[in-house]
Amino acid sequence: MAGRGGDGAVSFHREKFVPRGGPDGGDGGRGGDILIRADRRRSTLDEYADRRLQRAESGAAGGVNQRKGASAPHLTLLVPVGTLVHDLATDELVADLAVDGATVVVARGGRSGRGNKRFASSTRQAPRFAQRGAPGQERHLRLELKLLADVGLVGLPNAGKSTLLTVWSRARPKIAPYPFTTLEPELGVVHVAGDTFVAADMPGLIEGASEGVGLGHEFLKHIERTRVLVHLLDMTREEPLADFALINGELEAFGHGLAEKPQIVALNKIDDEDARARVELLADDLGALGVPWYAISAVTGEGTQELAAAALTALRQAQAEEASAQAEIIPVLQPEPVRRGRYETYVDEDGVVVLDGPTPNWLAQTLDLHDREPREEFFSRLRRMGVARAMRRLGVVEGDLIRVGGVEVKWQE
């Protein structure tokens, strides 16, 4: 929730030998905005898992001698790079924070209340009222983190992805000879001939993953961010090419461009004699796959550096193609400016005429309409906006009840 605006002050100038000082109440300060910023030093969204209300500070009240209240500082929430911000009510994507430092304003602080000095006029020289600060914007958001990695390691559980990542980098994922040892993606920095790339050990996929089987959606969404896939096949299995077809089928079924990503096939576990023989036996079928393949042993390290060099080459090619293509349009990172002069009138299901618009709502919520002076100011502002003509078209006459900004008030010509 963004901060509330500070209240305006009611004050009159007091000075020796100036017996009839005029109004000098100052305006309040603006409430603090809430921003979400991508920070490369953050890696998880754990600190927001408790769904605690995040509240920005309110603006300070105005003071005497037209002193304006201080505006509240903005509240900035830091999230990992790759965070998607969704509006919980509409499920609309608010922002895709894919770059370090990318920032989105998700809730605007309330407008400041005006002091009584602002309401002085030739016919009202000593206004005894001020305006309250407006409440800040409140939004319910859903944060989703999509992993950012250059190369993604995919394959069935126990294909050797974690072991390969360990050989390639200093990452230390959990490794064990049973499925689903890796339940969350692990990252590692791979060094190749003076260059580097980030590889991610993606949790093992199974048949039906595209339909959510075995946490399939949780796994697959992370692959969307990677540019190149290294597809590990366990060559100790009886039908490794059937495994290849199964995983690619799940990628295609899930969509989101996963099936179109460049792939390199890694034929793993050739330290086993039967596995090495199976590679030779399937050489022709492997060539028919249409993707480059490398025989490796993640356990002994055989062929792993050649595979890393091939992955780096494919990555740089993919990046060059992205650079030449038209850049994706990033969602607007600030709310669109509010056109405060706009309003609409209609009759609700209870038969009450409703006036709805940024300025009328703001005035109704921040002026004390039970008091004569602020009520007169309220209706004077509405008439200057042309609201009176709209009310006459709806048949509203003096004394009829209307609703503005959730406040009910009798119409006054």
C-alpha positions in Angstrom: 0.0 0.0 0.0 1.4 3.4 -1.0 1.6 6.2 1.6 -1.2 8.5 2.3 -0.8 12.2 1.4 -0.2 14.6 4.3 -3.1 16.8 5.4 -3.3 20.5 4.6 -3.2 22.9 7.6 -5.7 25.4 8.8 -3.8 28.4 10.0 -4.0 32.2 10.0 -1.2 34.6 10.0 -0.3 35.9 13.5 2.1 38.8 13.8 2.4 41.8 16.1 0.6 44.9 14.7 -1.1 42.7 12.0 -4.4 42.1 13.7 -6.2 40.6 10.6 -3.7 38.2 9.1 -5.0 36.1 6.3 -5.0 32.3 6.0 -1.5 30.8 5.7 -2.0 27.0 6.2 0.5 25.0 4.1 -0.1 22.0 1.9 0.8 18.5 3.1 3.5 16.3 1.5 2.8 13.6 -1.0 2.7 9.9 0.1 5.5 7.6 -0.8 5.3 5.4 -3.9 6.0 1.7 -3.9 8.6 0.6 -6.5 9.9 -2.9 -7.4 13.5 -3.0 -8.6 15.5 -5.9 -10.1 18.8 -6.4 -8.2 21.4 -8.9 -9.5 22.5 -9.5 -5.9 19.2 -11.0 -5.0 18.5 -14.7 -5.9 15.2 -15.6 -4.3 11.8 -14.2 -3.4 11.9 -15.8 0.0 11.5 -12.5 1.9 8.1 -11.9 0.3 6.8 -15.5 0.9 4.9 -14.4 4.0 2.7 -12.1 1.9 3.2 -9.4 4.5 1.6 -6.0 3.6 4.3 -3.6 2.3 3.4 0.0 3.3 5.1 3.2 2.2 5.2 6.1 4.6 2.6 8.9 4.6 3.4 12.5 3.7 3.8 15.0 6.5 1.1 17.5 7.4 1.3 21.1 6.3 2.3 23.8 8.8 1.8 27.5 9.6 3.3 30.3 7.4 2.5 28.2 4.3 5.0 25.6 5.3 4.6 22.6 3.1 4.8 19.1 4.7 7.7 16.9 3.6 6.9 14.3 1.0 7.4 10.7 2.1 10.3 8.6 0.7 9.5 5.9 -1.8 9.5 2.3 -0.7 11.7 0.2 -3.0 11.3 -3.6 -2.9 14.3 -5.4 -4.3 13.8 -8.6 -6.3 16.0 -10.9 -8.4 16.6 -10.2 -12.0 14.1 -12.2 -14.0 11.1 -11.4 -11.8 7.6 -11.1 -13.3 5.2 -8.8 -11.6 1.5 -9.7 -12.0 -1.6 -7.9 -10.9 -3.4 -10.5 -8.6 -6.9 -9.2 -9.4 -6.6 -9.3 -13.2 -3.5 -11.6 -13.7 -2.2 -8.9 -16.0 1.6 -8.7 -16.4 2.6 -5.4 -14.9 6.3 -5.7 -15.7 9.0 -8.1 -16.7 12.2 -7.1 -14.7 14.7 -8.9 -16.9 17.5 -6.4 -16.6 19.5 -5.4 -13.5 18.2 -2.1 -12.2 14.8 -2.3 -14.1 12.2 -0.6 -11.9 8.4 -0.4 -11.9 6.2 1.9 -9.9 3.4 -0.4 -8.7 1.5 1.9 -6.4 1.3 5.7 -6.4 1.4 7.6 -3.1 -1.7 9.7 -2.3 -1.9 13.3 -3.3 -1.2 15.9 -0.7 -4.0 17.8 1.0 -4.2 21.6 0.4 -3.9 24.1 3.2 -6.6 26.7 3.8 -4.4 29.4 2.0 -5.3 27.5 -1.3 -9.0 28.1 -0.8 -8.9 31.8 -0.2 -10.7 33.9 -2.9 -12.3 37.3 -3.3 -15.6 36.0 -1.9 -14.0 33.7 0.7 -11.2 35.6 2.4 -10.8 33.5 5.5 -11.5 29.8 4.8 -11.6 27.7 7.9 -11.1 24.4 6.3 -8.3 22.5 4.6 -8.1 19.3 2.5 -7.1 15.9 3.9 -4.4 13.9 2.1 -5.6 11.3 -0.3 -5.1 7.6 0.5 -2.3 5.9 -1.4 -2.9 3.3 -4.1 -3.4 -0.3 -2.9 -2.6 -3.2 -5.1 -2.3 -7.0 -4.6 0.6 -8.4 -6.7 2.0 -11.8 -7.5 5.7 -12.1 -8.0 7.1 -14.9 -10.1 10.8 -15.6 -10.6 12.0 -17.0 -13.9 15.5 -18.2 -13.9 18.0 -16.3 -16.1 20.7 -18.6 -17.6 22.5 -18.8 -20.9 22.5 -22.6 -21.2 20.0 -25.0 -19.7 20.7 -28.6 -19.0 17.6 -30.7 -19.6 16.8 -34.4 -19.7 15.1 -37.2 -17.7 15.8 -37.5 -14.0 19.2 -39.1 -13.2 20.6 -38.3 -16.7 23.7 -36.7 -15.1 22.9 -33.0 -15.4 24.0 -32.2 -11.8 27.2 -34.1 -12.3 28.0 -32.2 -15.5 27.3 -28.8 -13.9 29.7 -29.8 -11.1 32.4 -30.7 -13.7 31.8 -27.5 -15.7 31.7 -25.1 -12.8 32.1 -24.7 -9.1 28.4 -25.2 -8.5 27.7 -28.0 -6.0 24.2 -29.3 -6.7 22.8 -32.3 -4.8 23.8 -35.5 -6.6 22.4 -39.0 -5.9 21.4 -42.0 -8.1 17.7 -41.5 -7.8 15.2 -39.2 -9.5 14.3 -35.7 -8.4 17.5 -35.0 -6.4 17.3 -31.6 -7.9 14.0 -29.9 -7.1 15.2 -26.3 -7.8 17.4 -25.1 -10.6 21.1 -24.7 -9.8 23.4 -22.2 -11.5 27.0 -22.4 -12.3 29.5 -20.2 -14.2 31.3 -22.1 -16.9 34.8 -20.9 -18.1 35.8 -21.7 -21.7 39.0 -20.4 -23.2 38.9 -17.0 -21.4 35.1 -16.7 -21.9 32.2 -17.6 -19.6 28.5 -18.5 -19.7 26.0 -19.3 -17.0 24.6 -22.8 -17.1 21.5 -24.0 -15.2 20.9 -27.6 -14.0 17.1 -27.8 -14.7 15.2 -30.3 -12.6 14.5 -33.6 -14.4 11.5 -33.7 -16.7 9.1 -36.7 -16.9 6.3 -37.7 -19.2 3.4 -35.4 -18.8 5.4 -32.5 -17.5 3.7 -30.1 -20.0 0.5 -30.9 -18.3 1.9 -30.3 -14.8 2.8 -33.9 -13.9 5.8 -34.1 -11.5 5.9 -30.3 -11.0 6.3 -30.0 -14.7 5.1 -26.4 -15.0 7.4 -25.4 -12.2 10.3 -26.9 -14.1 9.4 -25.9 -17.6 8.9 -22.2 -16.9 12.6 -21.8 -16.0 13.7 -23.1 -19.4 11.9 -20.2 -21.1 14.8 -17.8 -20.2 17.6 -19.9 -21.5 19.1 -19.4 -25.0 20.6 -22.8 -25.6 19.6 -26.3 -24.3 22.0 -29.1 -23.7 20.0 -32.2 -23.8 21.5 -35.1 -21.7 20.7 -38.6 -22.6 21.6 -41.5 -20.3 23.2 -44.0 -22.7 22.9 -46.8 -20.2 19.2 -46.9 -20.8 17.7 -49.3 -23.3 16.1 -46.7 -25.6 17.9 -43.3 -25.2 16.4 -41.9 -28.5 12.9 -42.6 -27.2 13.9 -40.5 -24.1 15.1 -37.8 -26.5 11.7 -37.8 -28.3 9.8 -37.8 -25.0 11.5 -34.7 -23.6 11.2 -32.8 -26.9 7.6 -33.7 -27.0 7.0 -32.2 -23.6 8.9 -29.0 -24.6 6.8 -28.7 -27.7 3.5 -29.3 -25.8 4.4 -26.7 -23.3 5.0 -24.1 -26.0 6.5 -20.7 -25.2 9.1 -21.3 -27.8 10.9 -24.0 -25.9 11.0 -26.5 -28.9 12.6 -23.8 -31.1 15.6 -23.2 -28.9 19.0 -24.4 -30.2 19.9 -27.8 -28.8 23.0 -29.8 -28.4 22.8 -33.5 -27.4 25.1 -34.9 -24.8 25.4 -38.7 -24.8 26.3 -39.3 -21.2 27.8 -42.1 -19.2 30.1 -43.5 -21.9 32.4 -44.6 -19.1 30.1 -47.6 -19.1 31.2 -50.0 -21.8 27.6 -50.9 -22.8 26.8 -47.2 -23.1 29.9 -46.5 -25.3 28.9 -49.5 -27.5 25.3 -48.1 -27.8 26.7 -44.8 -29.1 28.5 -46.5 -31.9 25.4 -48.7 -32.6 23.1 -45.6 -32.9 25.6 -43.4 -34.8 23.4 -43.2 -37.9 20.2 -42.6 -36.0 21.9 -39.9 -34.0 23.0 -38.2 -37.2 19.4 -38.2 -38.3 18.3 -36.1 -35.3 19.5 -33.0 -37.1 21.3 -31.6 -34.0 25.0 -31.7 -33.0 25.9 -34.4 -30.5 28.8 -35.2 -28.2 29.7 -38.4 -26.4 30.7 -37.5 -22.8 31.2 -38.9 -19.4 30.2 -36.4 -16.7 31.8 -38.7 -14.1 35.3 -38.9 -15.7 35.1 -35.5 -17.5 35.7 -37.1 -21.0 34.3 -34.9 -23.7 32.9 -32.3 -21.3 35.1 -29.4 -22.3 34.4 -30.0 -26.0 30.7 -29.9 -25.1 31.2 -26.7 -23.2 32.9 -25.1 -26.2 30.1 -26.1 -28.5 27.5 -24.7 -26.0 29.4 -21.4 -25.9 29.5 -21.2 -29.7 25.8 -21.9 -30.0 25.1 -19.3 -27.3 27.1 -16.5 -29.1 25.3 -17.3 -32.3 21.9 -17.1 -30.6 22.9 -13.8 -29.0 24.0 -12.4 -32.3 20.6 -13.3 -33.9 18.8 -11.7 -31.0 20.8 -8.5 -31.4 19.9 -8.3 -35.1 16.2 -8.9 -34.5 13.9 -6.2 -33.3 14.1 -5.9 -29.5 11.1 -7.1 -27.6 8.9 -4.2 -26.2 9.3 -4.0 -22.5 6.1 -3.3 -20.6 5.6 0.3 -19.4 7.4 0.6 -16.1 5.2 3.4 -14.7 1.5 3.7 -14.5 0.0 5.8 -17.3 -0.6 9.4 -16.3 -4.1 10.0 -14.9 -6.2 12.3 -16.9 -7.8 14.1 -14.0 -10.3 16.2 -15.9 -12.2 13.1 -17.2 -15.3 11.8 -15.4 -18.4 9.7 -16.2 -21.9 9.7 -14.8 -24.3 6.8 -14.7 -27.1 5.3 -12.6 -26.2 2.2 -10.6 -28.3 -0.8 -9.8 -29.7 1.0 -6.7 -31.0 3.9 -8.8 -28.4 6.2 -7.4 -26.6 8.6 -9.8 -22.8 8.0 -9.6 -20.2 10.5 -10.5 -16.8 8.8 -11.2 -13.5 10.3 -12.1 -10.1 11.0 -10.6 -10.7 14.6 -9.6 -14.3 14.3 -8.3 -13.3 11.2 -6.3 -10.3 12.9 -4.9 -12.3 15.9 -3.8 -15.1 13.8 -2.3 -12.6 11.8 -0.3 -10.5 14.7 1.0 -13.0 17.5 1.7 -15.3 17.3 4.7 -18.7 17.4 2.9 -20.6 17.7 6.2 -19.2 21.2 6.7 -20.7 24.0 4.7 -17.5 25.7 3.4 -15.7 22.6 2.0 -19.1 21.4 0.6 -19.5 24.7 -1.3 -15.9 24.4 -2.6 -16.6 20.8 -3.7 -19.7 21.7 -5.7 -18.0 24.9 -7.1 -15.2 22.7 -8.5 -17.7 20.3 -10.0 -19.6 23.1 -11.7 -16.4 24.4 -13.3 -15.7 20.9 -14.6 -19.1 20.9 -16.4 -20.6 18.3 -14.1 -23.8 20.3 -13.6 -24.8 19.8 -17.2 -24.2 16.1 -17.0 -26.4 15.9 -13.9 -29.2 17.8 -15.6 -29.1 15.3 -18.5 -29.7 12.5 -15.9 -32.6 14.4 -14.3 -30.8 15.2 -11.1 -32.3 18.2 -9.2 -31.3 20.1 -6.1 -31.3 17.8 -3.1 -31.1 14.5 -4.9 -28.6 12.0 -3.5 -25.5 11.3 -5.6 -22.5 9.1 -5.0 -18.9 10.3 -5.6 -15.8 8.4 -4.6 -17.8 6.1 -2.3 -19.3 9.2 -0.5 -23.0 10.0 -0.7 -23.9 13.7 -0.8 -27.0 15.7 -1.8 -26.6 17.5 -5.1 -26.3 21.3 -4.8 -26.8 23.6 -7.7 
